[in-house]
Amino acid sequence: MYPKLSLYINGQFVSEDGRTMQDVINPATQEVLGKLPHASQADLDAALQAAEKAFATWKKSSPMDRSAILRKVGQLTRDRAKDIARNMTLDQGKPLAEALGEIIGCADHCDWHAEECRRIYGRVVLPRSPDVRQLVLKEPIGVCVAFTPWNFPYNQAIRKICAAIGAGCTIILKGPEDSPSAVMAIAQMFQDAGLPPGVLNLVWGEPAKVSDYLIRSPISRKVSFTGSVPVGKLLAGLAGAHMKRATMELGGHSPVLVFEDADIDRAATMLAKFKIRNAGQVCVSPTRFYVHKKVYDNFLAKFTDVLKSIKVGNGLDDGVEMGPLAHERRVPAIARFVEDARKRGAQIVMGGDAVAGKGFFFPPTVITGLQDDALLMTEEPFGPIAPVVPFSDIDEVITRANSLPFGLSSYVFTNSLQTATKVSNSIEAGMVNINHFGSALPETPFGGIKDSGIGSEGGTETFDGYLVTKFVTHV
């Protein structure tokens, strides 16, 4: 059974009681799965007050206690993964195996933060006078507000929650209204793990109104957002106007550089599989494929052959490798890129048209013959659509790869150490993956540069946005 959906405020799950309710839709069948309550202004005030009150004691809690709770949530995540994954497939659409992989991987995030929160250290600065003692302390910033997207509902929420709670902060999370079940499961697990009331609060509602109210509140001190560049800039501007620290993990348009000395079959196969992950609805999805002209035809043939073998369908059905787009508005959004390409005289090598019938399905699509100013080459598609274009020179392709204001992730395929070194030094991106896909592990920083964001999540940097520095000097 799909779970009952609620707000989670001050340790209590609260639902209808006259609140606005939103239908949650299965993107594969268009059936209504459940009703999601929207938070009223009174609910938001209650969440803020609960978080503020809880912070007064949680900031003084032992890191050993925080670690124990995070580790318990990691174990509960593994124990409940199958049920959480099934519900995620129902409301988000991704294949069950992908959903299960996301959740199991998130248990590692819990464990990582459980360990690292025990290692939040300050330092002693040697004084100029022997009578002076100088200390640098790291303290939790306060009440955090976080906003997470629908494409990886469990992953994106758990990263922010673990970092805030591990640092000694309290947090109010507005999760994704389109795919809420996984975030509900997180709230339940933290409650079951013994997290004190008010440390974690969960609200839903109209995104613009909720984010504006929470960020403007004098109670909140930190803003964390994962989502689109335009929305991220609005929230970062609002946070800046109130002098609040912000971490922004925004969109990208990840370039792929395939050089003539690469293992073409391996690269094409890996990239095709990665391209259709979560139906292409991944901020680090490979989106601009630059292939050396000497291997262009071979790459394109193998790439399309692999994509043609992909089984598209309901994520709960056996053998399905790609599910639907997450919601109805994504279908015309992807079709817009195809329409622009057709107007420009590009070639639709495969796909290109939405699948008829129930569900928000769009097939894997490959387009060639595009110029660099085409819509698909300049705006993030966030779907299973890939432009493949040739290049002839390393300096040329680096310039083309760096030509956009995005800088989240990038991918390079070459067997030349010299080429790999030059590209990794020159590419403007927060993450560079050479001959494999190695980002988003708990122990590695995840974040972008330029319009793709501010700050990192994961790695030893994971607590940076949740701590303030205090200098203490005394005689």
C-alpha positions in Angstrom: 0.0 0.0 0.0 1.2 3.5 -0.8 1.8 5.3 2.5 -0.3 8.0 4.1 1.3 11.4 3.4 1.7 13.9 6.2 3.6 16.9 7.5 6.2 16.2 10.2 6.4 19.0 12.7 7.9 18.9 16.2 8.0 15.1 16.2 4.4 14.7 15.1 2.9 13.5 11.8 -0.1 15.7 10.9 -2.3 15.5 7.8 -5.7 16.7 6.5 -7.5 18.8 9.2 -8.7 21.3 6.6 -5.4 21.7 4.8 -5.1 22.0 1.0 -4.5 18.6 -0.4 -2.6 17.7 -3.6 -3.0 14.6 -5.7 0.2 12.5 -6.1 0.2 10.8 -9.5 1.9 7.7 -10.8 3.7 8.9 -13.9 3.6 5.4 -15.5 -0.2 5.0 -15.2 -1.5 8.5 -14.4 -3.4 7.0 -11.4 -3.8 8.9 -8.2 -1.7 7.3 -5.5 -2.5 9.5 -2.5 -3.2 13.0 -1.2 -0.5 15.3 0.1 -1.2 18.0 2.6 0.1 21.5 2.1 1.5 23.4 5.0 -0.4 26.5 6.1 1.3 29.6 7.4 0.6 28.4 10.9 2.3 25.1 10.1 5.4 26.9 8.8 5.5 29.0 12.0 5.1 25.9 14.1 8.0 24.2 12.2 10.2 27.3 12.6 9.5 27.5 16.3 10.0 23.8 16.9 13.4 24.0 15.1 14.4 27.0 17.0 13.5 25.5 20.3 15.2 22.2 19.5 18.4 23.9 18.4 18.9 25.3 21.9 19.7 21.8 23.1 20.7 19.9 20.0 23.6 22.3 19.3 25.0 21.1 22.7 24.5 17.4 22.0 27.4 15.0 22.0 28.7 14.1 18.5 28.6 10.5 19.7 24.8 10.8 20.2 24.4 12.4 16.7 26.6 9.7 15.2 24.5 6.9 16.8 21.3 8.3 15.4 22.7 8.7 11.9 24.1 5.2 12.0 20.7 3.8 13.2 19.0 5.6 10.2 21.6 4.0 7.9 20.6 0.5 9.2 16.9 1.3 9.0 17.4 2.4 5.4 18.9 -0.9 4.5 16.2 -2.8 6.4 13.3 -0.9 4.7 14.9 -0.3 1.3 12.6 -2.6 -0.7 9.3 -1.0 0.5 10.7 2.5 0.1 12.0 1.7 -3.4 8.7 0.3 -4.5 6.9 3.5 -3.4 9.5 5.7 -5.0 9.0 3.8 -8.3 5.2 4.4 -8.0 5.4 8.2 -7.5 8.7 9.1 -9.3 8.7 6.5 -12.1 12.3 5.2 -12.1 12.8 1.5 -12.5 12.7 -0.5 -9.3 16.3 -1.5 -9.5 17.4 2.1 -9.8 15.2 3.1 -6.9 16.6 0.3 -4.7 20.2 1.3 -5.7 19.5 4.9 -4.7 18.2 4.0 -1.3 21.0 1.4 -0.5 23.6 4.0 -1.6 22.0 6.5 0.8 22.7 4.3 3.8 26.3 4.9 3.0 25.7 8.6 3.3 24.2 8.1 6.7 27.3 6.1 7.8 29.7 8.6 6.3 28.1 11.6 8.2 27.9 9.4 11.3 31.7 9.1 11.2 32.6 12.6 10.1 30.4 14.4 12.6 32.7 13.0 15.3 35.6 14.8 13.6 34.4 18.4 13.5 37.5 20.0 15.0 38.7 23.5 15.7 42.4 24.4 16.3 44.8 26.3 18.5 46.6 29.2 17.0 50.0 29.9 18.5 50.0 33.4 20.2 52.4 36.2 19.9 52.5 36.5 23.7 53.0 33.5 26.0 50.2 34.7 28.3 47.5 34.5 25.5 45.5 31.5 24.4 43.9 31.6 20.9 41.2 29.1 19.9 39.3 28.6 16.7 36.0 26.9 17.2 33.5 25.4 14.7 29.9 25.8 15.9 26.5 24.8 14.2 25.0 27.7 12.3 21.5 27.3 13.5 18.1 26.5 12.0 18.5 25.4 8.4 15.9 25.3 5.6 16.3 23.0 2.7 14.5 22.4 -0.6 15.0 19.2 -2.5 13.9 18.0 -6.0 11.8 15.1 -7.4 14.4 13.3 -9.5 16.3 11.7 -6.5 13.9 12.2 -3.7 15.7 10.1 -1.1 19.3 10.9 -2.1 18.9 14.7 -2.2 17.0 14.9 1.1 19.3 12.6 3.1 22.4 14.5 2.1 21.1 17.7 3.5 19.5 16.2 6.6 22.6 14.2 7.6 24.9 17.2 7.2 22.6 19.5 9.2 21.9 17.1 12.0 25.5 15.8 12.1 26.8 19.4 12.5 24.4 20.1 15.4 21.9 22.1 13.4 18.1 21.6 13.2 16.4 21.6 9.8 13.1 22.2 8.0 12.9 20.4 4.8 10.5 21.1 2.0 10.6 17.9 -0.1 9.3 17.3 -3.7 5.5 17.3 -3.9 5.6 15.1 -7.0 7.5 12.2 -5.3 7.0 12.5 -1.6 7.0 9.0 -0.3 10.8 8.6 0.1 11.1 11.7 2.2 8.2 10.6 4.4 10.1 7.4 5.0 13.2 9.4 6.1 11.1 11.3 8.7 9.7 8.1 10.0 13.2 6.5 10.3 14.7 9.5 12.2 11.8 9.4 14.6 12.3 5.6 15.1 16.0 6.2 15.6 15.3 8.5 18.5 15.9 11.9 17.0 14.5 14.5 19.5 11.3 16.4 18.3 11.9 19.5 16.3 15.4 18.7 15.1 13.9 17.5 11.7 10.7 19.0 10.3 9.0 18.2 7.0 6.6 20.5 5.1 5.0 20.5 1.7 3.3 23.2 -0.3 3.5 25.7 -3.2 7.3 25.9 -3.6 7.5 29.7 -4.2 5.4 30.6 -1.1 7.0 28.1 1.2 10.6 29.0 0.3 9.9 32.7 0.5 8.4 32.4 3.9 11.0 30.1 5.4 14.0 32.1 4.0 12.6 35.5 5.1 12.0 34.3 8.6 14.6 35.6 11.1 14.7 32.2 12.7 16.4 30.5 9.7 20.1 31.0 9.3 21.1 28.6 6.4 19.5 27.8 3.0 20.3 24.7 1.0 18.7 24.1 -2.4 19.0 21.6 -5.2 17.2 22.4 -8.4 17.1 24.6 -11.5 19.5 27.5 -12.1 16.7 30.1 -12.4 15.0 29.1 -9.1 18.4 28.7 -7.4 19.4 32.3 -8.4 16.1 33.6 -6.9 16.6 31.8 -3.6 20.2 32.7 -3.4 19.3 36.4 -4.0 16.7 36.2 -1.2 19.1 34.5 1.1 21.8 37.1 0.3 19.3 39.9 1.0 18.9 38.5 4.5 22.7 37.7 4.9 22.0 34.0 5.2 24.5 31.3 4.2 23.5 29.4 1.1 24.5 26.1 -0.6 23.2 25.8 -4.1 23.5 22.6 -6.2 22.0 23.7 -9.5 21.6 22.5 -13.0 24.3 21.6 -15.5 24.8 20.7 -19.2 27.5 18.2 -18.8 29.9 17.9 -21.8 31.2 14.5 -22.9 34.6 14.5 -24.8 35.3 11.3 -26.6 38.8 11.3 -28.1 40.0 9.2 -31.0 42.2 7.0 -28.8 39.4 6.0 -26.5 37.9 2.5 -26.2 34.9 3.5 -28.4 32.7 0.4 -27.7 33.1 0.7 -24.0 32.6 4.5 -24.0 29.5 4.3 -26.2 27.9 1.5 -24.1 28.6 3.2 -20.8 27.4 6.6 -21.9 24.2 5.1 -23.4 23.3 3.3 -20.2 24.2 6.4 -18.1 22.2 8.7 -20.4 18.9 6.8 -19.8 19.4 6.6 -16.0 16.3 8.0 -14.4 15.1 8.8 -17.9 17.8 11.4 -18.3 16.4 13.4 -15.3 19.8 13.7 -13.6 21.7 17.0 -13.0 25.0 15.3 -14.0 23.6 13.4 -16.9 25.9 13.5 -20.0 24.1 16.0 -22.3 26.5 17.4 -24.9 28.4 14.6 -26.8 31.5 15.8 -28.6 33.1 12.9 -30.5 36.4 13.1 -32.5 35.6 13.1 -36.2 37.8 10.0 -36.8 35.7 7.8 -34.5 32.4 9.7 -34.8 30.6 7.2 -37.0 31.7 4.2 -35.0 30.6 5.9 -31.7 27.3 6.9 -33.1 26.5 3.5 -34.4 27.3 1.8 -31.1 25.6 4.4 -29.0 22.3 4.2 -30.9 22.4 0.4 -31.0 22.6 0.3 -27.2 19.8 2.8 -26.8 17.6 0.9 -29.2 17.9 -2.2 -27.0 16.6 -0.3 -23.9 13.3 -1.5 -22.6 11.0 1.4 -21.7 8.0 1.0 -19.5 6.5 0.9 -16.0 9.3 0.8 -13.5 7.7 -2.1 -11.6 7.7 -4.4 -14.7 10.4 -7.0 -15.2 13.3 -6.0 -17.4 12.4 -2.3 -17.7 15.5 -0.2 -17.9 13.9 3.3 -18.3 10.7 4.5 -16.8 8.5 7.5 -17.6 9.3 11.1 -17.2 8.4 12.1 -13.7 5.4 14.3 -14.5 3.3 15.5 -17.3 5.0 18.8 -17.9 8.3 17.1 -18.7 6.9 15.6 -22.0 6.3 18.9 -23.8 9.6 20.2 -22.3 11.5 17.5 -24.1 9.5 17.8 -27.3 10.5 21.5 -27.4 14.1 20.5 -27.9 13.2 18.1 -30.7 11.0 20.7 -32.5 13.9 23.3 -32.4 16.3 20.7 -33.8 13.9 19.8 -36.6 13.5 23.5 -37.5 17.3 23.8 -37.8 17.5 20.9 -40.2 19.1 18.4 -37.7 18.7 14.7 -38.1 16.6 12.7 -35.6 18.6 9.5 -35.6 16.2 7.7 -33.3 13.2 8.6 -31.0 11.9 12.1 -31.2 8.2 11.7 -30.4 6.3 11.1 -27.2 4.9 7.6 -26.7 1.2 7.4 -27.2 -1.1 6.0 -24.4 -1.1 6.3 -20.7 1.9 7.5 -18.8 4.5 10.3 -19.4 6.8 8.3 -21.6 9.4 9.7 -24.0 11.8 7.4 -25.8 15.6 7.6 -25.9 16.3 10.2 -28.6 19.5 10.9 -30.5 20.0 14.0 -32.7 22.9 14.9 -35.0 23.7 17.8 -37.3 23.3 20.5 -34.6 25.2 23.7 -34.4 26.4 24.9 -31.0 23.7 27.6 -30.8 20.9 25.1 -31.0 18.5 24.9 -28.0 19.6 21.4 -27.1 23.3 22.5 -27.1 22.7 25.5 -24.9 19.9 24.6 -22.4 19.8 21.6 -20.0 17.3 19.1 -21.5 16.8 17.0 -18.3 15.5 14.0 -20.3 16.5 11.0 -22.4 17.8 13.1 -25.4 21.4 13.3 -26.6 23.0 15.5 -29.3 26.1 14.0 -30.8 28.4 16.3 -32.7 32.0 15.9 -34.1 35.2 17.8 -33.2 38.7 17.7 -34.6 41.0 19.5 -32.1 41.5 19.3 -28.4 41.7 23.1 -27.9 38.6 23.6 -30.0 36.5 21.1 -28.0 37.6 22.5 -24.7 36.5 25.9 -25.8 33.2 24.5 -26.9 32.7 22.6 -23.7 33.5 25.7 -21.6 31.3 28.0 -23.7 28.1 27.7 -21.5 27.5 29.3 -18.1 27.1 25.9 -16.5 29.9 24.0 -14.7 28.6 21.0 -12.8 30.0 17.7 -14.2 32.0 16.6 -17.3 33.1 13.3 -18.8 36.3 12.5 -20.8 37.2 9.3 -22.6 40.8 8.9 -23.7 43.7 6.5 -23.2 46.2 9.3 -23.3 47.5 10.5 -19.9 48.6 13.7 -21.5 45.1 14.4 -23.0 43.4 13.4 -19.7 45.6 15.8 -17.7 45.1 18.7 -20.1 41.4 18.4 -20.2 41.0 17.9 -16.4 43.1 21.0 -15.9 41.2 23.1 -18.5 37.6 22.0 -18.2 35.4 24.4 -16.2 33.4 22.0 -14.0 33.1 21.1 -10.4 33.6 17.4 -11.3 35.6 15.7 -14.0 35.1 12.0 -14.7 37.7 10.3 -16.8 36.9 6.9 -18.4 34.2 6.1 -15.9 31.5 7.7 -13.7 32.8 8.3 -10.3 30.9 11.2 -8.7 28.3 11.4 -5.9 30.0 9.0 -3.4 29.5 10.0 0.3 33.3 10.5 0.7 33.7 12.8 -2.4 32.5 16.4 -2.7 29.6 17.0 -5.1 29.0 20.5 -6.4 29.5 22.8 -9.4 30.9 26.2 -10.4 29.7 29.1 -12.4 25.9 29.0 -12.7 25.8 25.4 -11.5 26.0 26.4 -7.9 27.9 27.3 -4.7 29.4 24.9 -2.2 29.7 21.1 -2.0 27.8 18.3 -0.4 29.7 15.1 0.6 33.4 14.5 1.3 35.2 16.3 4.1 33.6 19.5 2.8 30.1 18.2 3.8 29.7 20.2 7.0 31.3 23.5 5.7 28.0 25.2 5.0 26.5 24.2 8.4 29.2 25.5 10.6 30.4 29.0 11.6 33.8 29.9 12.8 34.3 31.5 16.2 37.7 32.9 17.3 38.3 33.0 21.1 41.3 34.8 22.6 42.0 35.2 26.3 44.7 35.8 28.9 
